[in-house]
Amino acid sequence: MRKGLFLLLTAFSFLGLYSCDSDRVFDEYKPVSTWNKDSVVAFRVNELDSLETYDLFLNIRNNSEYKYSNLFLISEIEFPYGKVITDTLEYVMAAPDGTWLGTGFGDVKESKLWYRENVRFPEPGEYEVRIKQAMRKNGEVEGIENLEGITHVGFRIEHSAQQ
């Protein structure tokens, strides 16, 4: 009886938290173990309302194996008719004292990082978002071959706050 009640309360709690996120339009994570410089994390987004504006976020989960205070990424958004928008992004991942800026308990921290705001998706069809790591050591031209400490890469779309 107690186990059944516990499971029921857990399910309702999960549904309550899940339904409170009314801004969410798309939210997906992909696991990465050692992120190779040539590996692409891709997300496919189905057709969205072309009259609405959206805010886009990259969600990064890292653990203590991540050795850097920042993160460089190259992102692409491919439109259904072939147009591609490419961005080179830098995010601060740790405070000057080395404290991770993300949220979470224990070893894994999650950072919700602004990507773009007030975006419209004017073309009907499927969009693809691609993300690559672009980390380099100071003074070196070649990128870091295998980036350790990033456990998940996520992409999130929310209804724009300025609607």
Backbone as a chain_set.jsonl record, in Angstrom:
{"seq": "MRKGLFLLLTAFSFLGLYSCDSDRVFDEYKPVSTWNKDSVVAFRVNELDSLETYDLFLNIRNNSEYKYSNLFLISEIEFPYGKVITDTLEYVMAAPDGTWLGTGFGDVKESKLWYRENVRFPEPGEYEVRIKQAMRKNGEVEGIENLEGITHVGFRIEHSAQQ", "coords": {"N": [[0.825, -1.199, 0.0], [1.87, 1.301, 0.89], [3.987, 1.589, -0.91], [2.635, 1.794, -3.347], [1.214, 4.194, -2.912], [3.377, 5.937, -2.656], [4.476, 5.767, -5.267], [2.339, 6.826, -6.729], [2.186, 9.462, -5.708], [4.717, 10.364, -6.496], [4.459, 10.246, -9.282], [2.402, 12.174, -9.705], [3.749, 14.443, -8.753], [5.831, 14.648, -10.608], [4.33, 15.071, -12.972], [3.17, 17.496, -12.271], [5.39, 19.224, -12.104], [6.258, 19.018, -14.742], [4.104, 20.042, -16.223], [4.087, 22.694, -15.437], [5.851, 24.053, -16.941], [5.16, 26.01, -19.063], [6.226, 27.621, -21.046], [7.859, 26.105, -22.636], [8.559, 24.79, -25.821], [10.086, 23.067, -27.285], [12.375, 20.648, -26.155], [15.192, 18.927, -25.74], [17.707, 16.495, -25.064], [20.997, 15.253, -25.714], [23.203, 12.625, -25.057], [26.721, 12.848, -24.45], [29.956, 11.467, -24.367], [32.941, 11.538, -24.55], [33.636, 14.357, -26.198], [34.334, 14.589, -29.382], [36.195, 16.707, -31.604], [35.208, 16.706, -34.176], [32.684, 15.706, -33.964], [29.195, 16.048, -34.244], [26.388, 17.292, -32.607], [23.065, 16.888, -33.13], [19.784, 18.237, -33.602], [16.46, 17.777, -34.504], [13.801, 19.769, -35.442], [10.385, 19.976, -35.61], [7.934, 21.554, -37.722], [7.125, 24.872, -36.795], [4.993, 27.458, -35.454], [4.777, 30.022, -37.685], [4.158, 32.642, -37.184], [4.737, 33.256, -34.605], [7.208, 34.287, -32.129], [10.289, 33.053, -30.823], [12.482, 32.04, -28.146], [15.751, 30.777, -28.003], [17.781, 28.253, -26.558], [20.821, 26.766, -25.418], [21.538, 23.905, -23.666], [23.785, 22.75, -21.374], [25.315, 20.084, -19.783], [27.734, 19.474, -17.42], [30.52, 17.855, -15.773], [32.894, 17.406, -13.054], [35.137, 16.683, -14.471], [35.429, 18.428, -16.51], [37.689, 20.735, -17.673], [37.885, 23.468, -18.032], [37.119, 27.013, -17.896], [35.454, 28.203, -19.625], [33.458, 27.79, -22.643], [33.576, 27.083, -26.004], [31.543, 27.014, -28.829], [30.294, 25.922, -32.014], [27.518, 26.636, -33.823], [24.788, 25.69, -35.922], [21.89, 26.505, -37.731], [19.781, 24.918, -39.824], [17.55, 25.661, -42.32], [14.371, 24.576, -43.7], [14.435, 24.926, -46.536], [17.107, 24.945, -47.117], [18.772, 27.126, -46.386], [21.391, 28.2, -44.208], [22.32, 29.225, -41.007], [25.112, 30.192, -39.259], [26.823, 30.278, -36.181], [29.443, 31.32, -34.007], [30.057, 30.676, -30.724], [30.653, 31.735, -27.361], [30.724, 30.755, -24.032], [30.682, 31.436, -20.559], [31.564, 29.23, -18.082], [32.363, 28.892, -15.474], [32.929, 30.601, -12.378], [35.388, 33.155, -11.462], [36.677, 32.051, -9.212], [36.573, 29.381, -9.7], [34.195, 28.066, -9.203], [31.436, 26.291, -10.437], [29.015, 27.66, -12.673], [26.583, 26.618, -13.338], [23.479, 24.917, -12.434], [22.442, 22.504, -9.967], [22.907, 19.504, -8.021], [25.654, 17.849, -6.487], [28.067, 16.234, -8.579], [27.4, 16.851, -11.256], [26.581, 19.634, -13.221], [24.191, 21.856, -14.617], [23.853, 24.093, -17.268], [21.907, 26.63, -18.545], [21.974, 28.199, -21.444], [21.821, 31.252, -23.17], [20.986, 31.411, -26.566], [19.711, 32.446, -28.984], [17.36, 35.129, -29.383], [13.909, 36.084, -29.797], [13.245, 34.761, -32.254], [12.046, 33.826, -35.423], [10.46, 31.216, -37.253], [10.087, 31.0, -40.319], [9.762, 29.338, -42.579], [7.89, 26.579, -43.794], [8.131, 23.246, -42.535], [10.793, 20.974, -41.517], [13.366, 21.904, -39.277], [16.901, 21.892, -38.648], [19.163, 21.801, -36.002], [22.531, 22.104, -35.342], [25.368, 21.341, -33.372], [28.7, 21.85, -32.471], [31.691, 21.295, -30.605], [34.232, 23.712, -30.046], [36.702, 24.029, -28.8], [39.95, 25.221, -27.862], [43.331, 25.136, -26.803], [45.106, 27.793, -25.198], [47.077, 29.69, -27.417], [47.366, 27.65, -29.252], [46.711, 26.282, -32.467], [45.349, 24.047, -33.427], [42.346, 22.362, -32.571], [40.968, 21.072, -29.474], [41.145, 17.695, -29.392], [39.545, 15.632, -28.13], [37.104, 16.453, -26.04], [36.608, 16.392, -22.648], [34.292, 15.885, -19.936], [31.877, 17.117, -20.563], [28.654, 16.063, -20.357], [26.061, 15.995, -21.413], [24.337, 17.499, -24.145], [21.975, 19.9, -24.819], [19.063, 21.217, -26.48], [16.796, 23.844, -26.52], [13.629, 25.327, -27.034], [11.647, 28.093, -26.382], [8.548, 29.871, -25.898], [8.683, 33.236, -26.807], [9.453, 35.772, -24.475], [8.778, 38.336, -25.083], [6.409, 38.552, -26.466]], "CA": [[0.0, 0.0, 0.0], [2.73, 2.486, 0.959], [4.743, 1.685, -2.149], [1.702, 2.292, -4.351], [0.965, 5.605, -2.617], [4.613, 6.651, -2.996], [4.559, 5.855, -6.726], [1.293, 7.729, -7.183], [2.61, 10.823, -5.366], [5.849, 10.687, -7.358], [3.93, 10.495, -10.622], [1.727, 13.469, -9.69], [4.771, 15.481, -8.601], [6.497, 14.769, -11.898], [3.393, 15.707, -13.892], [3.017, 18.889, -11.851], [6.578, 19.96, -12.542], [6.295, 18.98, -16.19], [3.063, 20.9, -16.781], [4.339, 24.084, -15.066], [6.791, 24.623, -17.886], [4.293, 26.372, -20.175], [6.978, 28.313, -22.086], [8.601, 25.133, -23.43], [8.032, 24.342, -27.101], [10.943, 21.934, -27.648], [13.425, 20.474, -25.151], [15.755, 17.594, -25.954], [19.111, 16.33, -24.687], [21.736, 14.139, -26.301], [24.38, 12.323, -24.237], [28.054, 12.799, -25.049], [30.915, 10.989, -23.368], [34.098, 12.358, -24.879], [33.12, 15.082, -27.35], [35.353, 14.76, -30.402], [36.076, 17.997, -32.281], [34.469, 16.529, -35.429], [31.349, 15.174, -33.675], [28.105, 17.015, -34.28], [25.159, 16.943, -31.887], [22.018, 17.46, -33.982], [18.396, 18.202, -33.148], [15.477, 18.052, -35.565], [12.644, 20.468, -34.887], [9.265, 19.991, -36.542], [7.387, 22.856, -38.096], [6.634, 25.723, -35.716], [4.119, 28.545, -35.874], [5.604, 31.047, -38.333], [3.763, 33.974, -36.72], [5.238, 33.451, -33.234], [8.653, 34.415, -31.925], [10.782, 32.082, -29.857], [13.814, 32.183, -27.576], [16.479, 29.522, -28.144], [18.778, 28.024, -25.52], [21.632, 25.556, -25.414], [21.675, 23.389, -22.304], [25.009, 21.963, -21.263], [25.582, 19.436, -18.5], [29.146, 19.129, -17.28], [30.923, 17.343, -14.471], [34.178, 17.926, -12.585], [36.184, 16.358, -15.436], [35.566, 19.548, -17.441], [38.89, 21.408, -17.184], [37.962, 24.839, -18.528], [36.151, 27.939, -17.313], [34.571, 28.669, -20.69], [33.119, 26.783, -23.638], [33.351, 27.598, -27.346], [30.707, 26.146, -29.648], [29.863, 26.376, -33.329], [26.147, 26.16, -34.02], [24.16, 25.94, -37.22], [20.463, 26.237, -37.909], [19.471, 24.704, -41.236], [16.142, 25.869, -42.64], [13.844, 23.527, -44.591], [14.789, 25.129, -47.943], [18.545, 24.859, -47.293], [19.525, 28.236, -45.803], [22.074, 27.826, -42.973], [22.863, 30.305, -40.186], [26.184, 29.652, -38.43], [27.295, 31.156, -35.109], [30.494, 30.889, -33.095], [29.562, 31.102, -29.42], [31.483, 31.501, -26.182], [29.979, 30.815, -22.782], [31.43, 31.321, -19.315], [31.036, 28.071, -17.375], [32.794, 28.913, -14.077], [33.297, 31.889, -11.788], [36.849, 33.272, -11.331], [37.208, 31.178, -8.16], [36.453, 27.997, -10.137], [32.865, 27.534, -8.903], [30.601, 26.133, -11.626], [27.881, 28.572, -12.708], [25.361, 25.871, -13.575], [22.685, 24.491, -11.286], [22.401, 21.069, -9.741], [23.578, 18.975, -6.843], [26.662, 16.834, -6.761], [29.122, 16.39, -9.569], [26.91, 17.33, -12.551], [25.942, 20.951, -13.236], [23.507, 22.163, -15.872], [23.836, 25.508, -17.619], [20.957, 27.037, -19.58], [22.723, 29.266, -22.083], [21.114, 31.973, -24.231], [21.512, 31.199, -27.91], [19.115, 33.509, -29.806], [16.049, 35.532, -28.873], [12.923, 36.615, -30.745], [13.486, 34.085, -33.53], [10.89, 33.316, -36.172], [10.705, 30.085, -38.132], [9.134, 31.373, -41.364], [9.576, 28.325, -43.613], [7.24, 25.345, -43.332], [8.962, 22.054, -42.608], [11.675, 20.602, -40.41], [14.626, 22.616, -39.096], [17.901, 21.108, -37.938], [20.144, 22.562, -35.238], [23.744, 21.301, -35.173], [26.284, 21.958, -32.414], [30.031, 21.239, -32.354], [32.586, 21.977, -29.675], [35.324, 24.387, -30.763], [37.673, 24.394, -27.773], [41.372, 25.223, -28.175], [44.201, 25.597, -25.719], [45.716, 29.091, -25.509], [48.266, 29.678, -28.25], [47.394, 26.511, -30.17], [45.799, 26.403, -33.605], [44.517, 22.838, -33.478], [41.351, 22.243, -31.519], [41.075, 19.944, -28.54], [40.661, 16.518, -30.116], [38.462, 15.007, -27.385], [36.748, 17.281, -24.893], [36.032, 15.589, -21.569], [33.563, 16.571, -18.886], [30.519, 17.478, -20.994], [27.9, 14.803, -20.333], [24.868, 16.12, -22.259], [24.097, 18.749, -24.863], [20.547, 20.041, -25.033], [18.552, 22.354, -27.233], [15.477, 24.19, -25.987], [12.893, 26.442, -27.619], [10.569, 28.602, -25.529], [7.808, 31.026, -26.387], [9.405, 34.452, -26.47], [8.892, 36.564, -23.392], [8.397, 39.641, -25.613], [5.247, 38.457, -27.358]], "C": [[0.865, 1.255, 0.0], [3.506, 2.688, -0.336], [3.867, 2.246, -3.27], [1.408, 3.773, -4.168], [2.186, 6.444, -2.972], [4.732, 6.836, -4.509], [3.533, 6.823, -7.286], [1.674, 9.189, -6.907], [3.791, 11.269, -6.226], [5.382, 11.022, -8.761], [3.225, 11.848, -10.696], [2.714, 14.624, -9.553], [5.475, 15.728, -9.926], [5.585, 15.476, -12.903], [3.191, 17.178, -13.549], [4.193, 19.735, -12.288], [6.62, 20.072, -14.057], [5.298, 19.962, -16.786], [3.268, 22.364, -16.451], [5.243, 24.791, -16.064], [6.048, 25.017, -19.163], [5.021, 27.097, -21.296], [7.655, 27.347, -23.054], [7.837, 24.748, -24.696], [8.773, 23.081, -27.535], [12.042, 21.853, -26.601], [13.957, 19.05, -25.272], [17.232, 17.608, -25.591], [19.699, 15.142, -25.432], [22.958, 13.877, -25.407], [25.661, 12.384, -25.072], [28.994, 12.27, -23.971], [32.201, 11.786, -23.516], [33.747, 13.025, -26.197], [34.257, 15.371, -28.322], [35.115, 16.057, -31.165], [35.313, 17.894, -33.599], [33.047, 16.008, -35.215], [30.319, 16.299, -33.621], [26.934, 16.468, -33.482], [24.029, 17.656, -32.631], [20.635, 17.246, -33.381], [17.498, 18.555, -34.323], [14.222, 18.625, -34.919], [11.552, 20.501, -35.955], [8.748, 21.403, -36.741], [6.796, 23.592, -36.893], [5.758, 26.827, -36.303], [4.959, 29.694, -36.425], [5.261, 32.457, -37.877], [4.28, 34.276, -35.312], [6.734, 33.685, -33.231], [9.051, 33.52, -30.756], [12.157, 32.494, -29.336], [14.467, 30.806, -27.611], [17.583, 29.445, -27.099], [19.568, 26.761, -25.833], [21.791, 25.159, -23.955], [22.872, 22.455, -22.274], [25.096, 21.388, -19.857], [27.063, 19.051, -18.479], [29.406, 18.583, -15.884], [32.316, 17.874, -14.136], [35.343, 17.559, -13.5], [36.376, 17.468, -16.466], [36.643, 20.478, -16.892], [38.944, 22.902, -17.491], [36.894, 25.711, -17.87], [35.192, 28.497, -18.355], [34.294, 27.515, -21.653], [32.863, 27.491, -24.957], [32.58, 26.556, -28.139], [30.506, 26.767, -31.02], [28.487, 25.774, -33.541], [25.68, 26.515, -35.425], [22.67, 25.663, -37.094], [20.243, 26.089, -39.405], [17.965, 24.788, -41.43], [15.675, 24.794, -43.616], [14.255, 23.679, -46.055], [16.289, 25.25, -48.16], [19.371, 26.003, -46.741], [20.133, 27.779, -44.474], [22.598, 29.091, -42.298], [23.866, 29.674, -39.234], [26.617, 30.699, -37.415], [28.467, 30.503, -34.393], [30.167, 31.5, -31.746], [30.593, 30.834, -28.335], [30.62, 31.681, -24.948], [30.941, 30.681, -21.608], [30.772, 30.208, -18.501], [31.36, 28.087, -15.882], [33.13, 30.333, -13.656], [34.824, 31.953, -11.674], [37.454, 32.374, -10.251], [37.087, 29.687, -8.499], [35.108, 27.358, -9.858], [32.041, 27.454, -10.191], [29.394, 27.056, -11.54], [26.556, 27.845, -12.922], [24.652, 25.502, -12.282], [22.769, 22.976, -11.148], [23.196, 20.687, -8.512], [24.626, 17.967, -7.285], [27.61, 17.231, -7.868], [28.644, 17.037, -10.867], [26.185, 18.663, -12.383], [25.317, 21.172, -14.601], [23.471, 23.668, -16.067], [22.85, 25.722, -18.755], [21.519, 28.313, -20.195], [21.903, 29.919, -23.197], [21.785, 31.694, -25.561], [21.029, 32.314, -28.832], [17.77, 33.878, -29.189], [15.211, 36.145, -29.98], [13.131, 36.068, -32.157], [12.158, 33.662, -34.127], [11.353, 32.157, -37.049], [9.734, 30.2, -39.309], [8.85, 30.292, -42.404], [8.854, 27.106, -43.055], [8.195, 24.169, -43.483], [9.865, 21.901, -41.403], [12.971, 21.417, -40.442], [15.603, 21.679, -38.403], [18.888, 22.061, -37.275], [21.321, 21.631, -34.984], [24.724, 22.067, -34.282], [27.579, 21.142, -32.378], [30.813, 21.989, -31.292], [33.758, 22.55, -30.479], [36.4, 24.852, -29.786], [39.107, 24.263, -28.29], [42.142, 25.647, -26.937], [44.833, 26.92, -26.159], [46.983, 28.913, -26.325], [48.353, 28.528, -29.229], [46.338, 26.675, -31.252], [44.832, 25.224, -33.656], [43.543, 22.802, -32.305], [41.633, 21.065, -30.61], [40.391, 18.753, -29.19], [39.434, 15.903, -29.434], [38.221, 15.788, -26.102], [36.053, 16.411, -23.85], [35.266, 16.471, -20.598], [32.203, 17.111, -19.284], [29.75, 16.167, -21.094], [26.672, 14.817, -21.243], [24.86, 17.481, -22.932], [22.603, 18.785, -25.15], [20.228, 21.269, -25.86], [17.12, 22.584, -26.774], [14.916, 25.39, -26.738], [11.773, 26.803, -26.671], [9.81, 29.68, -26.278], [8.531, 32.275, -25.928], [8.678, 35.227, -25.382], [8.369, 37.902, -23.899], [7.216, 39.573, -26.551], [4.103, 39.262, -26.836]], "O": [[0.632, 2.171, -0.789], [3.665, 3.815, -0.804], [4.318, 3.082, -4.053], [1.357, 4.525, -5.141], [2.052, 7.535, -3.525], [5.051, 7.927, -4.981], [3.829, 7.566, -8.223], [1.506, 10.05, -7.771], [3.855, 12.427, -6.638], [5.86, 11.983, -9.364], [3.428, 12.595, -11.654], [2.531, 15.671, -10.173], [5.691, 16.874, -10.32], [6.027, 16.383, -13.608], [3.056, 18.012, -14.444], [4.011, 20.844, -12.79], [6.981, 21.12, -14.592], [5.617, 20.648, -17.757], [2.683, 23.219, -17.116], [5.376, 26.014, -16.021], [6.275, 24.43, -20.221], [4.49, 27.187, -22.403], [7.989, 27.731, -24.175], [6.649, 24.429, -24.658], [8.178, 22.151, -28.079], [12.588, 22.881, -26.199], [13.261, 18.088, -24.947], [17.922, 18.609, -25.786], [19.012, 14.168, -25.738], [23.668, 14.815, -25.044], [25.672, 12.017, -26.247], [28.838, 12.595, -22.794], [32.506, 12.63, -22.673], [33.575, 12.345, -27.209], [35.047, 16.29, -28.108], [33.969, 16.466, -31.355], [34.816, 18.906, -34.094], [32.285, 15.881, -36.173], [30.552, 17.353, -33.03], [26.536, 15.317, -33.659], [24.034, 18.882, -32.749], [20.356, 16.228, -32.747], [17.752, 19.519, -35.045], [13.66, 18.053, -33.985], [11.767, 20.993, -37.063], [9.099, 22.321, -36.0], [6.069, 23.014, -36.086], [5.788, 27.086, -37.506], [5.767, 30.274, -35.7], [6.015, 33.388, -38.164], [4.26, 35.428, -34.879], [7.441, 33.341, -34.178], [8.27, 33.266, -29.839], [12.898, 33.21, -30.01], [13.835, 29.798, -27.294], [18.237, 30.443, -26.794], [19.054, 25.817, -26.432], [22.139, 25.985, -23.112], [22.958, 21.5, -23.045], [24.969, 22.11, -18.867], [27.568, 18.395, -19.39], [28.637, 18.808, -14.949], [32.853, 18.705, -14.868], [36.443, 18.082, -13.318], [37.357, 17.465, -17.21], [36.526, 20.96, -15.765], [39.963, 23.54, -17.23], [35.895, 25.209, -17.354], [34.228, 29.182, -18.013], [34.824, 26.415, -21.498], [32.032, 28.396, -25.029], [32.914, 25.371, -28.125], [30.542, 27.988, -31.17], [28.305, 24.56, -33.453], [26.117, 27.497, -36.024], [22.251, 24.711, -36.435], [20.489, 27.022, -40.169], [17.203, 24.072, -40.781], [16.496, 24.168, -44.287], [14.411, 22.677, -46.753], [16.724, 25.615, -49.253], [20.589, 25.863, -46.633], [19.49, 27.066, -43.703], [23.24, 29.925, -42.937], [23.536, 28.746, -38.494], [26.761, 31.874, -37.752], [28.488, 29.288, -34.195], [30.016, 32.717, -31.637], [31.315, 29.838, -28.379], [29.872, 32.652, -24.84], [31.897, 29.907, -21.661], [29.565, 30.24, -18.26], [30.717, 27.384, -15.102], [33.558, 31.156, -14.465], [35.49, 30.923, -11.776], [38.614, 31.976, -10.357], [37.45, 28.832, -7.692], [34.891, 26.207, -10.239], [31.958, 28.425, -10.944], [28.811, 27.223, -10.468], [25.498, 28.433, -12.696], [25.156, 25.742, -11.185], [23.122, 22.267, -12.09], [24.041, 21.442, -8.03], [24.494, 17.321, -8.325], [27.912, 18.408, -8.065], [29.431, 17.719, -11.524], [25.306, 18.811, -11.534], [25.851, 20.729, -15.618], [23.111, 24.421, -15.162], [22.943, 25.077, -19.799], [21.54, 29.367, -19.56], [21.358, 29.231, -24.061], [23.01, 31.738, -25.668], [21.84, 33.046, -29.399], [17.12, 33.049, -28.552], [15.735, 36.657, -30.969], [13.184, 36.824, -33.127], [11.262, 33.199, -33.422], [12.489, 32.129, -37.522], [8.676, 29.57, -39.302], [7.801, 30.323, -43.048], [9.172, 26.648, -41.957], [8.97, 24.103, -44.437], [9.723, 22.603, -40.402], [13.586, 21.592, -41.494], [15.197, 20.784, -37.662], [19.382, 23.001, -37.898], [21.152, 20.52, -34.481], [24.888, 23.28, -34.418], [27.557, 19.916, -32.271], [30.616, 23.189, -31.102], [34.211, 21.954, -31.457], [36.944, 25.947, -29.932], [39.439, 23.343, -29.038], [41.649, 26.428, -26.123], [45.067, 27.138, -27.347], [47.85, 28.106, -25.989], [49.328, 28.436, -29.974], [45.228, 27.141, -30.998], [43.638, 25.398, -33.901], [43.892, 23.171, -31.184], [42.427, 20.181, -30.931], [39.2, 18.8, -29.499], [38.408, 15.679, -30.077], [39.049, 15.774, -25.19], [35.038, 15.775, -24.134], [35.558, 17.658, -20.457], [31.438, 17.529, -18.414], [30.148, 15.264, -21.83], [26.283, 13.781, -21.783], [25.314, 18.478, -22.37], [22.035, 17.82, -25.662], [21.004, 22.222, -25.933], [16.333, 21.646, -26.654], [15.634, 26.343, -27.039], [11.034, 25.934, -26.207], [10.348, 30.325, -27.178], [8.95, 32.359, -24.774], [7.45, 35.322, -25.375], [7.585, 38.549, -23.205], [7.04, 40.475, -27.37], [3.04, 39.299, -27.457]]}, "num_chains": 1, "name": "protein.A"}
